[in-house]
Amino acid sequence: MIRPASEIEYPPSPAQCLRARMLVRMEALSSSNSALMSVISERVGAEKIEDDMQISALSEESERLIENMRRLIRK
């Protein structure tokens, strides 16, 4: 961000130094938070794929068992 000349202090005041440090920390926190959310999103996505495969397998097994019960009833 480019600041107007009226906001620039030479040498910077202690308040300006503290503000700059705070902004740097906030940016670092924001980027680490974004990285963490990205990792969580990837893991949740991977677990969802695994869960979907298990649900599909269980659904197929349920259908097979239901069909077996129907055959037993018909006999």
MDAnalysis code that builds the backbone (N, CA, C; Angstrom):
import MDAnalysis as mda
import numpy as np

u = mda.Universe.empty(225, n_residues=75, atom_resindex=np.repeat(np.arange(75), 3), trajectory=True)
u.add_TopologyAttr("name", ["N", "CA", "C"] * 75)
u.add_TopologyAttr("resid", np.arange(1, 76))
u.add_TopologyAttr("resname", ["MET", "ILE", "ARG", "PRO", "ALA", "SER", "GLU", "ILE", "GLU", "TYR", "PRO", "PRO", "SER", "PRO", "ALA", "GLN", "CYS", "LEU", "ARG", "ALA", "ARG", "MET", "LEU", "VAL", "ARG", "MET", "GLU", "ALA", "LEU", "SER", "SER", "SER", "ASN", "SER", "ALA", "LEU", "MET", "SER", "VAL", "ILE", "SER", "GLU", "ARG", "VAL", "GLY", "ALA", "GLU", "LYS", "ILE", "GLU", "ASP", "ASP", "MET", "GLN", "ILE", "SER", "ALA", "LEU", "SER", "GLU", "GLU", "SER", "GLU", "ARG", "LEU", "ILE", "GLU", "ASN", "MET", "ARG", "ARG", "LEU", "ILE", "ARG", "LYS"])
u.atoms.positions = np.array([
    [0.838, -1.167, 0.000],
    [0.000, 0.000, 0.000],
    [0.888, 1.236, 0.000],
    [0.602, 2.163, -0.856],
    [1.383, 3.394, -0.929],
    [0.693, 4.441, -0.063],
    [1.462, 5.035, 0.828],
    [0.908, 6.033, 1.742],
    [1.158, 7.436, 1.198],
    [0.216, 8.340, 1.453],
    [0.458, 9.734, 1.056],
    [1.597, 10.326, 1.870],
    [2.240, 11.301, 1.323],
    [3.392, 11.925, 1.990],
    [3.020, 12.468, 3.352],
    [1.777, 12.870, 3.541],
    [1.363, 13.436, 4.827],
    [1.367, 12.394, 5.947],
    [1.290, 11.096, 5.614],
    [1.265, 10.043, 6.635],
    [2.646, 9.468, 6.912],
    [3.641, 9.804, 6.141],
    [4.967, 9.230, 6.303],
    [5.755, 10.071, 7.303],
    [6.305, 9.388, 8.300],
    [7.106, 10.074, 9.322],
    [8.549, 9.605, 9.226],
    [9.483, 10.528, 9.211],
    [10.902, 10.179, 9.211],
    [11.547, 10.870, 10.384],
    [12.218, 10.217, 11.245],
    [12.189, 8.773, 11.478],
    [10.820, 8.372, 12.018],
    [10.462, 7.118, 11.839],
    [9.143, 6.690, 12.280],
    [9.024, 6.799, 13.800],
    [7.842, 7.156, 14.233],
    [7.585, 7.274, 15.667],
    [7.457, 5.874, 16.265],
    [7.593, 5.740, 17.588],
    [7.395, 4.434, 18.222],
    [6.005, 3.866, 17.921],
    [5.011, 4.730, 17.855],
    [3.655, 4.258, 17.543],
    [3.605, 3.678, 16.136],
    [4.278, 4.335, 15.176],
    [4.308, 3.823, 13.809],
    [5.034, 2.477, 13.745],
    [6.113, 2.347, 14.511],
    [6.858, 1.067, 14.545],
    [5.983, -0.042, 15.117],
    [5.267, 0.254, 16.213],
    [4.375, -0.742, 16.811],
    [3.261, -1.129, 15.840],
    [2.721, -0.141, 15.153],
    [1.656, -0.411, 14.188],
    [2.180, -1.292, 13.052],
    [3.380, -0.998, 12.566],
    [3.966, -1.801, 11.486],
    [4.195, -3.242, 11.941],
    [4.702, -3.411, 13.182],
    [4.910, -4.776, 13.708],
    [3.576, -5.514, 13.834],
    [2.557, -4.802, 14.309],
    [1.250, -5.420, 14.461],
    [0.699, -5.851, 13.103],
    [0.858, -5.007, 12.087],
    [0.380, -5.360, 10.756],
    [1.111, -6.580, 10.195],
    [2.417, -6.654, 10.431],
    [3.191, -7.808, 9.968],
    [2.712, -9.074, 10.664],
    [2.484, -8.988, 11.982],
    [1.986, -10.160, 12.721],
    [0.604, -10.571, 12.225],
    [-0.252, -9.588, 11.975],
    [-1.600, -9.903, 11.488],
    [-1.549, -10.563, 10.115],
    [-0.670, -10.093, 9.248],
    [-0.522, -10.716, 7.927],
    [0.006, -12.141, 8.048],
    [0.973, -12.347, 8.953],
    [1.506, -13.698, 9.161],
    [0.429, -14.618, 9.708],
    [-0.364, -14.115, 10.640],
    [-1.448, -14.906, 11.206],
    [-2.481, -15.246, 10.140],
    [-2.793, -14.283, 9.309],
    [-3.766, -14.509, 8.242],
    [-3.263, -15.565, 7.256],
    [-1.995, -15.480, 6.881],
    [-1.474, -16.458, 5.916],
    [-1.375, -17.849, 6.538],
    [-1.010, -17.930, 7.823],
    [-0.959, -19.248, 8.466],
    [-2.356, -19.811, 8.634],
    [-3.325, -18.945, 8.909],
    [-4.710, -19.388, 9.014],
    [-5.195, -19.914, 7.672],
    [-4.851, -19.232, 6.593],
    [-5.242, -19.685, 5.259],
    [-4.609, -21.034, 4.934],
    [-3.356, -21.198, 5.301],
    [-2.667, -22.469, 5.052],
    [-3.321, -23.591, 5.849],
    [-3.662, -23.315, 7.104],
    [-4.321, -24.320, 7.944],
    [-5.679, -24.707, 7.359],
    [-6.444, -23.725, 6.932],
    [-7.751, -24.016, 6.351],
    [-7.604, -24.834, 5.068],
    [-6.557, -24.580, 4.307],
    [-6.311, -25.340, 3.087],
    [-6.021, -26.804, 3.412],
    [-5.185, -27.033, 4.427],
    [-4.859, -28.406, 4.831],
    [-6.106, -29.122, 5.335],
    [-6.884, -28.436, 6.168],
    [-8.118, -29.034, 6.701],
    [-9.071, -29.373, 5.560],
    [-9.197, -28.479, 4.610],
    [-10.084, -28.703, 3.465],
    [-9.651, -29.923, 2.664],
    [-8.335, -30.055, 2.435],
    [-7.830, -31.213, 1.692],
    [-8.102, -32.508, 2.440],
    [-7.884, -32.496, 3.750],
    [-8.103, -33.719, 4.535],
    [-9.573, -34.090, 4.583],
    [-10.437, -33.094, 4.751],
    [-11.877, -33.373, 4.769],
    [-12.304, -33.918, 3.412],
    [-11.760, -33.349, 2.340],
    [-12.082, -33.844, 1.005],
    [-11.642, -35.278, 0.814],
    [-10.452, -35.607, 1.303],
    [-9.941, -36.983, 1.187],
    [-10.803, -37.942, 2.007],
    [-11.192, -37.513, 3.212],
    [-12.043, -38.364, 4.046],
    [-13.414, -38.537, 3.411],
    [-13.927, -37.489, 2.776],
    [-15.239, -37.589, 2.135],
    [-15.200, -38.614, 1.008],
    [-14.136, -38.611, 0.232],
    [-14.014, -39.591, -0.854],
    [-13.989, -41.000, -0.278],
    [-13.210, -41.188, 0.800],
    [-13.134, -42.503, 1.443],
    [-14.492, -42.899, 2.012],
    [-15.173, -41.953, 2.663],
    [-16.493, -42.232, 3.220],
    [-17.491, -42.580, 2.122],
    [-17.424, -41.853, 0.997],
    [-18.334, -42.140, -0.115],
    [-18.125, -43.549, -0.644],
    [-16.865, -43.985, -0.700],
    [-16.583, -45.344, -1.170],
    [-17.146, -46.366, -0.192],
    [-17.000, -46.119, 1.107],
    [-17.534, -47.045, 2.105],
    [-19.056, -47.071, 2.072],
    [-19.678, -45.917, 1.908],
    [-21.137, -45.856, 1.817],
    [-21.618, -46.632, 0.601],
    [-20.917, -46.470, -0.499],
    [-21.284, -47.196, -1.709],
    [-21.181, -48.707, -1.494],
    [-20.094, -49.145, -0.871],
    [-19.908, -50.581, -0.608],
    [-20.991, -51.097, 0.343],
    [-21.310, -50.321, 1.370],
    [-22.352, -50.743, 2.318],
    [-23.729, -50.777, 1.646],
    [-23.972, -49.848, 0.763],
    [-25.253, -49.834, 0.044],
    [-25.379, -51.060, -0.843],
    [-24.297, -51.401, -1.527],
    [-24.307, -52.608, -2.367],
    [-24.534, -53.854, -1.521],
    [-23.875, -53.905, -0.375],
    [-24.039, -55.056, 0.524],
    [-25.476, -55.125, 1.035],
    [-26.065, -53.994, 1.375],
    [-27.456, -53.961, 1.834],
    [-28.397, -54.464, 0.753],
    [-28.180, -54.004, -0.471],
    [-29.012, -54.452, -1.588],
    [-28.887, -55.960, -1.784],
    [-27.671, -56.468, -1.666],
    [-27.454, -57.917, -1.819],
    [-28.187, -58.687, -0.736],
    [-28.114, -58.211, 0.508],
    [-28.800, -58.890, 1.612],
    [-30.316, -58.830, 1.451],
    [-30.829, -57.710, 1.012],
    [-32.275, -57.579, 0.792],
    [-32.730, -58.539, -0.298],
    [-31.945, -58.623, -1.358],
    [-32.289, -59.545, -2.444],
    [-32.259, -60.993, -1.954],
    [-31.287, -61.345, -1.117],
    [-31.235, -62.707, -0.551],
    [-32.471, -62.987, 0.298],
    [-32.911, -62.013, 1.087],
    [-34.111, -62.200, 1.924],
    [-35.342, -62.410, 1.042],
    [-35.422, -61.642, -0.048],
    [-36.563, -61.794, -0.962],
    [-36.586, -63.204, -1.580],
    [-35.380, -63.700, -1.933],
    [-35.307, -65.057, -2.490],
    [-35.756, -66.095, -1.482],
    [-35.346, -65.903, -0.223],
    [-35.747, -66.854, 0.824],
    [-37.258, -66.836, 1.037],
    [-37.868, -65.676, 0.946],
    [-39.325, -65.564, 1.123],
    [-40.049, -66.257, -0.020],
    [-39.528, -66.144, -1.224],
    [-40.171, -66.751, -2.398],
    [-40.131, -68.264, -2.361],
    [-39.149, -68.850, -1.697],
    [-39.002, -70.327, -1.706],
    [-40.019, -70.993, -0.884],
])
